[in-house]
Amino acid sequence: MIILLYGEINMYIEKLRDYQKEIFDLQHCINVIGWDLRISCPKDEKDEVIKLIGSLEDKLFKLQTSSEYGNILKNAILFYSIENIF
């Protein structure tokens, strides 16, 4: 039973890491593109870059507030807490 439980713990922790990496990567892209917009973006392309940043920020918001992320967090915390009991 404990071995199966340990496997479940690792699965939820790994899902959490993957999801948080996706969020981090998206935040990094937004920051880099935002820097480019401020520093070196040609004036005639600024509107397109602003739309791109808006689209990426919308995706980031959806990732951070999704019920899937909430479930992943809840399960990771629950199983991590159970692991510390044993």
Protein Blocks (a to p, Z undefined) as FASTA:
>chain_A
ZZmmmmmmmmmmmmmmmmmmmmmmmmmmmmmmmmmmmmmpcfklmmmmmmmmmmmmmmmm
mmmmgmklmmmmmmmmmmmmmmmmZZ
